Amino acid sequence: IQPSVQEAMMEGRPVVALESTIITHGMAYPQNLSMAREVEEIVTTNGAVPATIGILRGRIHVGLTDEELEFLARSKNVIKVSRRDLPYVLSQGLSGGTTVSGTMIAAHKVGIPVFVTGGIGGVHRGGENTLDVSADLTELGRTPVAVVSAGVKSILDIGRTLEYLETQGVCVAAFGESREFPAFFTHHSGFQAPYHIRNEEEAAELIASALGLGLSSGVLIAVPCPQEQAVSGQVIEEAIQQALSEARSKGITGKELTPFMLQKLNELTDGKSLDSNLALIQNNARVGSCIAVALSKLQKARRKGNLPQQEDKTSPQPVVIGGINVDFIAKAQNPVILGGGQTNAGRVRRTFGGVGRNLADCLSRLGQTPLFLSAVGKDEHSESILHYCHHMDMSTVLHLEGRSTATYCAVITSAGELSVGLGDMDIHHQITEQYVSQFKENLCQAPLVCIDGNVPLSTIQYICQLAREHQLSVCYEPTDENKASKPFLSDSWKALTYISPNLQELRAINRTLGNPLPAGIEYSE
């Protein structure tokens, strides 16, 4: 993740994902590069942070430098990367432009909820016979990201595409004054969108609602091309028919068809289709950025309790009890760290962790809404954590006046070996039995209770007692060697269902239980 993007996400500022196939396969150099720069500038001007996603030498990049943008814009043999292509491209160390599908996957993995593109793929004309259906549609049905586009490319079968999106459970809404579903180059497709939203605030409410439900499907927001740059429907349809005929005669199919069609349309319309394409991409970037800003404001307001939350009527959710940390990792530039008070050159980065927080984060990204019980101070660190964890329900986390949010600082060598670590973790002692017992009803109904070794012994024993009484599934994460044995100091451990120790933690547990080690394994002091 590019530092500017990661910093924005940590601080809770709006970020907009952008695809790169339009750079690698949509336009020729240098027009593709200038377009990419202009779109990023529009996103920035409208208050969001652009995160163009691409693959460079076998690594997914979320946010590209100008040099990386130029590399993709100039490259001749890069791959058009959708879901099916990702494993091969990464394993072979190749470079590529991500499609709508590929970009959605990367955006969701890092927690970016809004993605702007030109137009999505769909069911190709004649698709009822060829079964040529874009992976963009199935991705929208399985990945919870909001896609802002000018509808579906005009070269496709728009009616069947809308039917397919309905089958995939994708919420589709037209944006602006009309409910008519736009057809990329033109406003008029002859089809109505299922729903209609008038402005950025309504779009933000729609996205927040979808995310809050924990649905695995995405949202498609269809924005019409600006009227002054739209191409006549009749002109574009005649050009499409001619281009399709030529594609059939040349045997062009699959993922090569769309780039061929767009290039041919540009020729047949004397550049009008390309002008329209550029205008709609820029317009989508403006609208998408404003939606991302509105969504960010809405999420912040709800975190602060300024807006009423709907009562959750869904099935019982997992409960996670554990620590939240702010980690500072200082990595020395040179192999040897100098002592005696000397300054060592290196890089320092901040990350957000804590075993409990990590578990709750993972469950949230998997579509769950875990009840998370933890504690932070009322300080600048807790504000940063809340911004970073905007996708999680943090409403039950304690905010304690006069206490410090848990922090950990590690100094490591250039080879990655830990030189010294320092932790301020006292606030974890406030995750008490009294605090946790307030949520007894939730605990007794939870399909899974996760607890980490940062939690006080009395709280762990309380959870284990509840587990015995109510046949609960409890997962214990030992956290580190010194904390691993807490449940094993009594019979509490017999109530645990799962445990995930590393070798050192397992040795400590074994030692506490007084069991002999297997042959060939020795205790390390």
Phi, psi and omega in degrees: 000130178298138185308319181296325179288315181297319179297317179298318180294319179297325182271001178076018178277153183292137178234140179241123176280143179229143180277169180237354177297328178296333177282314187277331186230352186268330183216160179273156175286140007263005182298325180296322181290315180296323177298314181298318179295318181297318181296316178298322179294321178297317179300314181296315181300328182267015168095010179241172179252123180283141177227084176289131185253131179206173180241122180237116176051047174083011179232135176283128178249126175254101190097123183242142172286169179296325178294322179290322174301316181293324178301312180293322182294326182273336188294140183261329189245034177276160187259146173277111195253113173252188181305313185295333186273341187304310183301318182292312183299317180291317183293332181266000179068032184268172177245153181193163173263133182275134175285184174304314180299308181297322180291320178300318181300310182295317180299316180294321181300324183261356175091029175264117187272346185239132183226130181251134176219178177284292177212150180275162171284177182194205176278123180288154176300131187084008183297338177294341178256320184272343186059029178276095182236128183296142175294345177302323185289316178291329178294319177298333179277351185231355184232120186280074176231141176273123182253122178258117183214169176273046181076219182250143180304137185299338183287354185258174176272098189292319180300311180293328177297316178296322177296319181294320178297323177298317179299325181280356178076029182269127176283118183245128180223133173281143184251135175112213188280333187244151175271355181294135180285123184289155182243053174064271183289339186226156179289331195256119177247343185085004181236142177268139173287150179302324183224168186220128174237141190266335186207180184296324182294318178294323177296318179297318178298319179298313181295316180299322178296316180296316180294321181295330179285345181071025179292149178273353182264161180265186178235136176248119177252114187262114184252123181292148175298143177308135188303321185290339179254359182290148179263144178305134180302320181292318180298314184290325180293319178297319179293322179297315181298320179293318180293321178297319179298317180292321179297318179296319181293332180265358179070029181273121181219182174064214186285353176276346187290313184298311177302321179297315182297316182295320178294319181293321178297323178299319179293314186288336180257014180055040176087355182294323181293323178292318177300318179295319179300313180297318182295318183288327177296315179296319179294318178299321179297319179295310181296315181298322178295317179296324176295316180298320178296315179296321179294318179299316179296319180297315181294321178295318180297320180290325177296326181275358177080019181280344180236143180290137175264141176291139179295134183281116180255011184279179181293161181305144183248160176299157175242133177240129180236117182174189190273156170239129179233150163254120184256133173246118182249117180252115182251122181290148180280327183259155182298327183252128177272124183280138178260200176069025178080008181282150178276128178259132176292142180177190179234139179241130177229153180250134175227165179246128184218221192095128186301315180299315179298319180298318179295315179296323178298312181299315179297321179297318180288342177269009175094003177270167174232075186293146169282118187250120181249116182201189182213139174225163175276172173264082184213183183295331180293319181294325177298317179296320179298315181298321177297314183294324184265035183298336182275358182251156173274106182254014189292338182260005178284134179291138173241107192253122178292138177079002178250154179260134172301140182300132178229153178220134178237127179239132173253120183237155179283172179297338179273357178093006179277138180290125177265313177205145177230144181222127183233141173243091191244013188302331184296339178297337178293346180276358175276071192272166175300321180298316179294311184294325184294343176297340183249031184302318181299317178297318181297317184290340180258353187292137175290339179203136174244123178253135180220140181249169185288354176289339186286143179303152182303318183297326178290319177299317180295323178297315180296318180295324177294317176299321181298320178296316186288330187240013178052052181272150172271122182238129176251125180249124175255111189298336175080300174202174187299324184284338183255350190300328191274359187310308181291343187266004175281349176217195178278007182304325185301336182292346178270354181283140177264317182228150174213145186229066181277153165275183186296318181296319179294322179295322176298316180297318179296316181298319179295319180297321180282351179074023180270147176288151177281149173300153180303138177092353178244129181241154174291141175249132181271000000 
